[in-house]
Amino acid sequence: MPDRPRETPSPEALNDAIRCLYARAGEQRRPLTADEQRIYQVLVAAWTEAVQGDQELAA
């Protein structure tokens, strides 16, 4: 079965994922774990690309 290209998440979806990550840690009153920090970094990088892509389309 051939791989289908992944759909790029919207900036809004990525922002929601970032908020959820911090909300879970906040509910437990703890800082992000090392794994969560890595996930956060990936999400922020993807969000930055998505926002820049939206701005390029608008130009």
Secondary structure, DSSP 4 states (H G I P E B T S, - for coil): -PPPPPPPPPHHHHHHHHHHHHHHHHHTT-PPPHHHHHHHHHHHHHHHHHHHHHHHHH-
